[in-house]
């Protein structure tokens, strides 16, 4: 019975399932197969013995992170930045998608989309040198403007506080185009009859956006937010390492779990410790996804992921 149902489903959706095959294979190879290596987090890994024959370490690898004097600081930095990214990454792309949806000139629409989407293809190394051109202590454009205005130049790679603003601005600039495109694609699926009926009733643009357009985005907004919360302990390594030029003077506000573990791994070569930190982040992320989805399912079952 189950086999026949599967065959019917496959015949009905075979083409769509075939289109998903490359991504399914990719995820299986690079996301599921490596999960067997999680055992490294509980072993004193030695290259000559390999994963299987290395001696068990219990929870000793986890002690490095939890007993570190910097653990509280880097945890707060990681959570704080990612919470900011989640909020800004929800509000700004949705607002931009609503604006693009109101543009009727197709040529200008393509221009705006390209301008916003282009930064997505730039690596953080390239972006870091672009930012450095602005923030260079001696010849940066920003310091030149400050001097022209009568202010003293600022050594941006020594002062840590401004980076609380610089990092979110760089993150939003680089990622807002992709998120906006996702929301805009969802808006394109709305039936025009809703807008025609609202226009007949004399509804304003603001009322239409609030009562028609936004409600269609709610399921997608909730889904992407739940997934983003699951990665709240994962920092964009390129953003925090490359953009800051790994300046030690900025660690108080820019050091996160990923950069801290990377430096520790580079200095000590302790793969077990790095694996333990990654396992900890994955476990917390899974817990947050399940918790958030449970809350959403209680309040709005149709919008929950599962």
N, C-alpha and C positions, 0 to 999 in steps of 0.2 A: 504494500500500500504506500509506504513511504517512498520506495524507489520509483514507483509510477508517478507519484506527485512531483518528485524531483525531476523526472524526465519531462513532464509536461511544462514545468516551470522553465527548464533549460531550453526547450523548443520555443517557448513563447518569448523568452528574453535572451536567447543565445547570442545575438549580435551585441547587445549591451554588455553581457558578461564577458564576451571576448574582448571588448574594448578595455575592460578593467584588468585584464590578465597581466599586462606589463607592470602595472602598479602593484598588483597583488604579489607578483614574483619579487619585485623590488623590495617591498615591505617585508616579505617573508625572509629574504636573504639578509637584509641589512638591519632588520629590527627584531625578528624572532629568533633566528639561528644564533646570533651573538648572546642571547639571554643565558645560554649554557655557561658562558664565562663569568656569570655572577658569583660562581664558587670562589673566584679569586679574592673576593672581599673577605672571605673567612679563612684565608691561607697566608702563610709566609712565603710568598711566591719567589721561586728561584729559577733563573733561566736554565740552569743545567738540569733541574729536576722536572720542569714543566708544570702545567696546571694540576694534573692528576697526582703526581708524586710529591708535590710540595707539601710541607707539613702544615697541619691545621693550626690556626691562630685564634680560633674562637672569635671574640668580639674585640680583640686587641687593635685591629685596624681602625675600628670606629673611635677608639679613644683619642687618636691623633686629632680628630676634628673637634670632638666634644670637650676635650680638656685643653684645647688651645686657648691662649689668652685673647686671641683675635676672633674667636668663634662668634661671640655675641655681635661684634661690630660688622663682620662680613655677612652674617645672617640678616641683620637689620637692613644693611645696604641692599642685599639681594631682594628681600621682600618689598622694601620701600620702592625701589626702582621698578620692579615688575608690576607692583600694584599701580604705580603711576602710568606705566606703559599700557596696562589693561584698560584703565579708565580713559586715557587720551586716545588709545587705539580703538575705542568704541565710539566715543563722541565725535571726534574729528572726521573719520571716514564716513560715518553715517551722515553728518552734516554736508560733507562734500558730495556724497552720492545724491542727496536730495537737491543740491544746487545743480549738479550736472544733469539731473533728470528734467530740470526745468529749461535747459538750453535746447532750443529748436534748430539752431544753426549747426548742421552736422559737421561742417568743416572745422568750426571753432571747437566743437565738442571733441573731435579727434585730436586737435592740437592740445587742449587741456589734459586729456587723458594721457597722451604721450609724455607731456611735461611731468605729470605726477608719477607715471609708471617707470620712467627712465631710471631714477635713482635705485630702483629695486635691483637692477643688473650690475650696479657698481659694488666692488668688494670693499670691505671696511678699510683695507690698506689704502685704496685710492681715496676714499672719503677722509681718512685720517690726514693725508697730505693736503687735501683741499681745505680741511679745517685748520691745519697748520699754517697755510698761507694767510689765513685771517688772524690767527692767534700768535704767530711768531713774535717773541718778545722784542725783537729788534726791527724787523721789517714787515711785520704783519699789517694787513690793511686796517684792521680794527684799531691797533695802536696808532697808526698814522692818522686815522680820523680823530682819535682822542687828542693827539697832539695839535692837530689843526683847530680843534675846539678849545684848546687851552688846558687840557687835562694831562696828567702824567701817564706815561705808558704803564701797562700792567703785565707782569710776567704770569701769563695764564697757566703755565705748566708748573707753577710753584704754589699758587693759591688754590686751595681745594674747594672752597665754597661755591664759586661760580659753576663748577661742573655739575652741581645738582640741577642746574637749568640747561647747561650745554648738552649733556648726554640725552635727556628726553627730547630736546629739539632735534638732535641728529637722528635719533631713533624714529621719530615721527616723520621727519623729512624723507628718510630712506624707505620706510615701510607703508606710508599712508596710501601710496598709489595702488598697491596690490589689494589692500583691504577695501579701498573705495571701489575698485573694479568689481570685487565680489558682491558688495552691496548694490552697486549699480546694475549688475546682471540680474540680481533678484528683483529689482524694481521693474526691469524690462518685461518681466513675466506677469505684471498686473494687467488685468483686463481693462481696456479703455472705457468700457461701459460704466465703470465706477466713476471715472472722471467726467464723462459726459453727463451722467445723472447729477453729479454735484454741481457742474456748471449750469445746468438747467435750473437748479434750485438756488443759484446765485451764491454758492459757497465761495469764500475767499481762498487765496493760495495757502495761507497759513492754516485755515481750517481743514483744507484737503490734505495737507501734509500731516497734520496731527491726527485726523480721524480715518484717513484712507491709506496714505503712503506708509507711515510709520508702523501701523499694525501689521502690515504685510512683512515688515522687516523683523518683527519681534522674534519669531522662531529662529531665524538665522543669527540674530544678535545674541540670543541666549545660548545657542549651540557653540558659537565661536568664543563666547565668554567662558563657558564651562571648560572648553579645551584649553583656553589661555590660562585659566586658574590652575589647571593640572600641570602647567609648566612654570608656575610662579617661582619655583626654586631653581629654574634653569636660566642663567644669564647668558646674553649674547656675548660670547667670548671676544669676538672681533671688536664689538663696540667698546667694551671696557678695557681691553688690552691694547688694541691698535690706536684707537682714537686718543687715548691719554698718553700715548707713547711710553707706556709702562713707567711713568714718572713716580718715583717713590714718595714724593712730596704730596701726591694726590690720594694716597691709599686710604686716608681717613674717610673719604666720601666716595671713592670710586672702586675700592677693592671689594670684590664679590666672591662667592664660593668658588666659581670656576677659575678665576684668575689666581686665587689663593692656592687651590689644589694644584694648578699647573706649575706654579713656582715651587711648591713643596715637592712635586714629582720631579721637576728638573734638578732640584738640589739634592734630593735624597734617593731618587730612583725607586721609591717604594710604590710599586704598582698596586699592591694590596690596599694601601691607604687610599689611593685615587679611586679604586673600584668601590671601596666602602662608602666614600663620599657620594659617588654617583648612585649607588644602591639606595642610600638614604634619601636622596632627592627624588628618585623614582617612586619610592614607597610613599613619601609624603604627597607627591603629585597624584598618585592613585587614590589616596585617601581623600584628598581635596576634590577630585573629580567625582568620586562616589558620593561625598557629602553634598556637594553643590547640586548634583543631579537629583539627589533625594529630596532636597529642599524645593527644587523646581517642580519635581513630580507631585509633591504634596500641594503646591499652589496652582500649578498649571500642567496637568499630566500630558496634554497634547504637545507641549513644547520641550519635554524632557528627552534626553538622548536615548535612554533605555529605561 
